[in-house]
Amino acid sequence: DAGVIQSPRHEVTEMGQEVTLRCKPISGHNSLFWYRQTMMRGLELLIYFNNNVPIDDSGMPEDRFSAKMPNASFSTLKIQPSEPRDSAVYFCASSSATGKRSPLHFGNGTRLTVT
Amino acid sequence: DQQVKQNSPSLSVQEGRISILNCDYTNSMFDYFLWYKKYPAEGPTFLISISSIKDKNEDGRFTVFLNKSAKHLSLHIVPSQPGDSAVYFCAASGNKLVFGAGTILRVKS
């Protein structure tokens, strides 16, 4: 089992540029989550999908953020335009169900730096 | 509005001693609680969980205690090992999973 795969591992970009983060969930998992980790706020849920459908995007900070899941094996998180305050580590996670007793399996994250 | 709080940003413990990590929550609708461990440059991994119908769950060296009246849970690691050095996240689940900010545990050999 390859686990949740995220790319790129590191992204450095200038303010105003578009950033796209990618995620491949574990095969067979039908729930996918995007989290952001910052020193001040810890792990924040941005959005989650169930069976490729966005269920809760209330954590998406602004309209500059968007996420898609075109199929069961791929999801993207896009920031356009990016700002320095978006600098953080972004994690993708998947689980086999939306039930609370299904632990999340996290990828290794994408460290985003916006200058 | 942080519904899950880990008030100790860091903790240092001697190898072989007990590590106690604490977590407080405010939402009485939370009914399932989890701890995740995170090493540098890796994603968090699930460690142990507890349902609100229990007050204790044990898995090897790891035990989680839940005090519902105080809205408090703790993770005990006995004995602590250098490999336990990591960031520990407390998480609480109601209609969604909410994480605390994490506690850095350093186990000194």
Boltz contact constraints between the chains, C-beta under 6 A:
constraints:
  - contact:
      token1: [A, 42]
      token2: [B, 99]
      max_distance: 6.0
  - contact:
      token1: [A, 42]
      token2: [B, 100]
      max_distance: 6.0
  - contact:
      token1: [A, 42]
      token2: [B, 101]
      max_distance: 6.0
  - contact:
      token1: [A, 42]
      token2: [B, 102]
      max_distance: 6.0
  - contact:
      token1: [A, 43]
      token2: [B, 99]
      max_distance: 6.0
  - contact:
      token1: [A, 91]
      token2: [B, 43]
      max_distance: 6.0
  - contact:
      token1: [A, 100]
      token2: [B, 32]
      max_distance: 6.0
  - contact:
      token1: [A, 100]
      token2: [B, 93]
      max_distance: 6.0
  - contact:
      token1: [A, 103]
      token2: [B, 46]
      max_distance: 6.0
  - contact:
      token1: [A, 106]
      token2: [B, 43]
      max_distance: 6.0
  - contact:
      token1: [A, 106]
      token2: [B, 44]
      max_distance: 6.0
  - contact:
      token1: [A, 107]
      token2: [B, 43]
      max_distance: 6.0
  - contact:
      token1: [A, 108]
      token2: [B, 42]
      max_distance: 6.0
  - contact:
      token1: [A, 108]
      token2: [B, 43]
      max_distance: 6.0
  - contact:
      token1: [A, 109]
      token2: [B, 43]
      max_distance: 6.0
